[in-house]
Amino acid sequence: MGILEVKGVNKRFGGLQALGDVNLSVAENTVHAIIGPNGAGKSTLLNCLVGKLIPDTGSVLFSGQSVLGRKPHEINQMGISRVFQTPEIFGDLTVLENVLIPCFAKRDGAYRLHAFESVADERDITAHAEQMLRDVKMWDKRDMLARALSRGDKRRLEMAMCLSQHPKLLLLDEPTAGMARADTNNTIDLLKEIKARGDITMVIIEHDMHVVFSLADRITVLAQGTPLVEDVPANIKGHPKVQEAYLGQAHQAH
């Protein structure tokens, strides 16, 4: 049994079948990529994984507990963090201040959005935030306003904000969308470093096949809301159903 289990998930929007009988098992401390053409149901599935959407039927379990219907702060408390397509940061705060917010918002499994409790408390939390910035190689930009960062650096900042909460599961929605190739490669390197730590499971939705094949341990290919193939990357590349449905043309483009 995986740390993340999706069982018999179906979701309709009016007459549109967005997801059809989706089953997915993600092993702990692996990277699982979900790919497919536009409209395949990837974003709908991701929204089900964080409880934002409730399937018509089926279940989504993280560490044996249902995520369905939970509020965002409850999802975070479970150990799930999400990186969005467009980085969600506080533009008018400094880089360090951005990371401090989730650092002192989640302590001892509870959310307590108030001032530091003591000088020692402030020192410990600030040190943790500073270490997160060093980990994502953003320490030299700690005093910059976040809005002044490049898209690639905004993504790294958002990663630091997520990692500061010690997630067990990190969900990434097209983490390299809109990036130049240099920023994409830097993001791949960062995700490889996170993977090498061996204590975080990652689920990635991504169109860039270079990113997918650089990181994924397993890949699920969606087509019209239904899993078409799930396998290791080496077998996905040449699978005839995948070539026909999606991957062949996209892979050749890279």
N, C-alpha and C positions, 0 to 999 in steps of 0.2 A: 504493500500500500504506500502511495506517495504522500508527500507532505501536503500536496494540493490534489484534490480529487474532484473532477467534474463528471457527474453521472446523469445521463439521459436528459440533458438540458435542451429545451425547446423555447423559442421566443418568436412571437409574431408581432408585427406592427400593422394592424388592420389586415389587409390581404397579403402582406409580405411576410414570408417565412424567413426571418433573419438568421435563426439558428435552428437546425434540425437534428435532434438526437445526438448531441455532442457529448462524447465521452473522452476524458483526458486525465492522465495520471502523470504527475510531475514528481520525479524523485528528488529527495532532499539534497541540497548543495550541488545541484546541476543547473545548466542553462538550457531552457526549453524555448525554442523559437516558434512563433505562429505566423505563417505567411499565407499569402493568397492574393488574388487580384482585388481591385477596388470592388466593394460591395459583397465581399466574401463572408462578412460577419465578424471580422477580427475585433473591431472596436466594440461591437455589441458584446462579444464574449469577454473582453477585458473589463467592460463595465459590470458584467455579472460577477467577475472574480473579486471585485472590490465592493460588492453589495449595492452599487449604484442602480443597477437594474435587477429586477426580480424575474426570473424565468417563469414562463407559463407552467412548465413542468420541469422536474429534475432538481438536482441539488449541487451545491458547491461547498466543499468541506476543506478547511485549512487546519491541519493538525487535529483532524477529527471533529472540528467545530464548524457549524454552518456560518457563512459570511452573509447570507441573504437577509436583507432588511436592516442591517446594522448601519449605524451612523458613522461618518468618516472618522471621528475620534475613536470610536470603538474598533474600527478596522486597524487603526494605528496601534492601539493597545494590544491587539492580537499579534502584532509583529509584521504587519504588511505596510509597505510604503510604495508609492506610485510616482513615477516620473512621467510628466505629461508631454505631448507633442510640442507645445509652446511652454518653455520654462516658466514655472510659477514662482516668482521671487518678489521681494519688496524693493521696488526700484529706488525709493527715496531713502532707503537705509544703506549703510555700508555693507560690504561683503561679510565682515565679521558679525555685524548685528543680525544679518539674515540667518546665520548659522546658530547664533545664540537663542533665537526664538524657539526652535524645536528642541534645543538642548535643555532649556529650563521649563519647557512646556510639558515634557514627559519625564517624570522621575518616579521611581518606585512603582511603576505600573499605573500611575495616576496623572491626570492633567491638572496642573495648578498654575494658571496664568496670573502670577503675581510677582512681586519683587523678590529678590534673593533673600533667603532666610537669615543669612549670616555672612560675615566676611569670608569665612572658610567655604561656605556654599558657593559664593560668587567666584572665588578663586578656582575651585574644582570644576565648575561648569564652564568658566571661561577657558581654562586649560583644555578641556575636552573639545570645545568649539575650535580653538586654535589648532589642535591636532588634526581635526577633520579637514581644515584648510590645507595643512601640510600634506595630508594624505592625497588630496586631489590637486596638489601643486598650485594652490591659489594663495599661499601665505603672503607672497609679495604684493598682492592686490587687496589685502584685508581692509585697508582704509578707503578704498574707492567706493563711490556710490554704485550700487548694483546696476542701475540703469545705464551706466557708461560702459559696461562690459560688452565684449563681442558675444555673438550667439553661442559660440563654443564655450566661452567662459561662463556664460549664464547657465549652460547645461551642467558644467562642472560644479558650479555653486549649488544648483538644485540637487545634484548628487550628494554633495557634502551635507545639505540639509536633511536629506533622506537618511544617509548613513549615520548621522548623529543620533538617530532614534533607535539604533541597533536593530534594524529589521531582520527578520528571518526570511522574508519573501520580498523581493524587489521586482515590481512590475514596471516595464519600460515601454512606453507607447511611442514608437518611432523616434528613438533617442538621437538619431542623426539627421532628422528631417530638416532641410533647408541649410545644411552646413556645407562649407567648402570642404574639399577632400582632406586638407591638412587637419581641420577641426574634427572631421570624421575619424581620421586615423588616431588622433589624440583621444577621442572618446572610446575607440576600440581598445586602446592601450589601458585606459582607466578601468574599463569593464573587465579586461583580462586580469588586472591586479585585484579587483574585487573577487573575481572567480577564484583566483589562486589562494585567497584567504581560506576558502573551503568552509565558510560558515553562513553563507547567504545563498538561497535559491533564487534564480532569476527567470522570469518569463518575459520574453521580448517579442513585440510586434514590430516588424521592420520590413521595408521594401528593398533596401539595399542588400543585395545578396552577398556582397563582400563582407558586410557586417555580420550577417547570419552565419556564413560558413566559417568566419574567423572565431566565433564564440560558442555556437550551439553544440550541445551534446546530443540533443534530439530535436527533430523538427516535425511539426504538424502542419500539413497543408490543408487549408480550407477552400472549398469551392461551393458557392451558393449556400453558405451556412452549414455545410456538412463536411466533416473531416474526410478528406480524400485519401491521404496517406499519412502515416506516422512512422518515422524511421530515423536512423542515424544519418548525418549529413552525406556521407559517402554514397549511401543508397538512394537518397533523395535526388541527387544531381541527375542521375541517369534513369530515373523511374519513368516509364512511358506515359503513365497517367498524369504525372506532374508536368512532364514536358508538354503534353497536349494542353493541359489546363492553364499552365501559368509559367513554370520555371524556365523552360527552354529559352524563350525569347528574352526574359529578364536576365538570365545568367549570361547569355551571349553578349548582352549590352555591357556587362562589366568585365 
